[in-house]
Amino acid sequence: MTAVTLDDLARERKLLWLWCAGCGRERDVDPLSLGLAGDMPVPDVGKRISVRLVGGGRAVTSAPELHPGGVTQYRERIR
């Protein structure tokens, strides 16, 4: 089984979820806005991005969006 890539997310119009284990901050970003190769597997993105994008920690987890439209829209819906 192959990992989902940034191109896969873009094709499906999904966001990339990033989470900083150091501070707990999370955000969703356009997968192609990071300037990384489209064939990069999503799990590897957290090892390559600028940590300032999330929270400043070194342990960044990356995954396909957890909620349709991203975590910000999810929080708005549950309020």
LOMI-50180 format. One record per residue: residue in three letters; x, y, z of N, C-alpha, C, O, CB in turn. Coordinates in pm, whole numbers, plus 50000, padded with zeros to 5 digits. Glycine has a CB too. Example, Ala and Ser with C-alpha at 12.3 -4.5 7.8 and 13.67 -1.06 7.14 Angstrom:
residues 2
ALA513194943150780512304955050780513204967050780514244966850846511314955350905;SER512854977550708513674989450714512905000350787513415011450804514084994050572;
//
This chain:
residues 79
MET500854988250000500005000050000500895012450000501815013550082499045000050123;THR500635021649910501455033649901500835045049981499615045749998501645037849755;ALA501695053750029501235065150108500585075650019500925076949901502395071450187;VAL499655082950075499025094250006500085105049986500895107550075497785099750087;THR500075111349868501045121849838500375135549839499145136649845501725119249702;LEU501195145949832500665159549823499825161249697498795167949700501805169849826;ASP500265155349586499485156049462498115149349480497105154349428500245149249347;ASP498075138249553496795131449578495835140749652494665141749617497015118449660;LEU496335147549755495495156849830494995168149741493815171649745496255162649950;ALA495895173749661495515184849573494455180349472493485187549447496755190349499;ARG494635168549416493685163349318492295161549380491275163849315494185149949260;GLU492265157349507490995155149576490495167749647489475167449716491145143849678;ARG491225178749629490875191649691490755190549843489825195749905489555197049634;LYS491735183649900491805182250045492985190350097493935193250024491945167350086;LEU492905193950222493965201450287494945191950354494665180150373493385211350389;LEU496105197250389497115189950464497045194650608497165206650635498545191950403;TRP496865185450702496795188750844498185187750904498895177950882495805179350919;LEU498575197950978499865198251046499625200451195498795208651234500795209450988;TRP500345192951277500205193951423501575193851488502405185351458499335182451478;CYS501815203351578503075204451651502925197351785502105201251868503485219351671;ALA503725186951807503675179651934504205187952049503845185552165504465166651923;GLY505045197752019505625205952124504635215452190504655217152312506755213752069;CYS503775221552110502865231652166501395228252145500515234752203503155245252104;GLY501105218352062499725214352039499005222251932497825219751904498975215452165;ARG499685231851870499025239551764498825230751643499595221551615499845252151727;GLU497765233851571497485226651447496945236351345496385246851378496485215151471;ARG497125232751220496565240851112496455232250987497125222050973497425253351085;ASP495605236650899495435230150769495965239550663495735251650669493935226550742;VAL496685234150567497255242250460496985235850325496735223750315498765244250481;ASP497035243950223496965238950086498225230550065499335235450086496865250849979;PRO498085218050024499255209250013500305213949913501485210549927498805195649976;LEU499905221649814500885226049715501485239749748502345244649675500245226649578;SER501035245849857501555259049895502895258249968503505268649995500545266149983;LEU503345246350000504565244750078505835244849995506935245750050504495232050156;GLY505695243849864506875243649778507615230349780508785229749744507805254549818;LEU506945219749821507545206449823507095198749700506095202249636507165198849953;ALA507825188349667507485180149551506115173749571505785168949679508555169249528;GLY505315173849466503975168249473503935153449500502945148249551503255171049347;ASP505025146349466505055131949488505535128249629505735116449659505945125249385;MET505725138349715506165135549851505025129249931503905134349932506655148549921;PRO505305118049999504295111950083503905121150199504775127550260504795098450137;VAL502635121950228502135130850334502835128350468503165138150535500625128950350;PRO503075115850511503735113950640505135120150648505615123150758503825099350670;ASP505795122050535507145127750533507165142950539508215148850567507875123150410;VAL506045149250514506005163950507506405170250639507145180150640504605168650467;GLY505935164850750506245170350882507725170850911508165179150992505555162450987;LYS508505162250848509955161950868510655172550785511825175550809510505148250834;ARG509965178250687510615187150592510175201750597510855210450544510385182150456;ILE509055204550660508535218250657509225227050760509875222350852507035218250682;SER509055239950741509525249750839508645248450962507425249150952509485264250781;VAL509255246551077508485244651199507695257051236506735256151313509395240751313;ARG508065268551184507325280851213505915280451156505045287851201508065292951157;LEU505675271951058504335270851000503315266151102502125269351092504355261450881;VAL503765258551198502825252651293502955259151430502045266151473503045237551304;GLY504045257051498504145262351632505565264351681505775269951788503445253551726;GLY506525259951606507905261951646508595249551698509815249551714507965272451749;GLY507855238951723508465226651771509125218851658508955222051541507435218051840;ARG509855208751696510545200651595509765188051556510015182251450511905196751647;ALA508845183951639508075171851610506735175851549505785178951620507855163351739;VAL506685175751416505465179551344504865167251277505555160051205505755190651239;THR503605164951302502875154051239502095159651122501515170551131501925146851341;SER502075152451012501315156650894500415145250850500785133550855502265160950778;ALA499205149050807498215139250764497205146150674497105158450674497505132650886;PRO496435138350597495335144450522494375151150621494305147050737494585133950435;GLU493655161250575492735168450664491875158750744491405148650691491825177950584;LEU491685161850870490915153150958489425155650948488615146650971491365154951101;HIS489055167950912487655171950901487465178950767488325186850727487235181251020;PRO486375176350695486145183250567486225198450584485535204150669484765179350510;GLY487065204750505487245219250514488265223550617488575235350627485955225650546;GLY488805214050694489835217250791489335219150933488135219850957490545229550748;VAL490275220051026489925220951167489235234051201488385234351290491165219451252;THR489575244851134488945257751162487455257251132486635261451213489605268951081;GLN487095251951016485675250750981484965241051075483805243251110485515246150836;TYR485645230551114485055220951207484705227751339483605225851392486005209151232;ARG485625235651392485375242551519484215252351507483435254051601486625249951565;GLU484095258851393482985268151371481645260651371480655265651424483165275751238;ARG481625248751313480395240951306479945235951443478745234951468480585229151214;ILE480895232851532480495227051661480205237551767479805234151878481575217751710;ARG480415250151736480115260751834478655262751849478225271251927480765273851794;
//
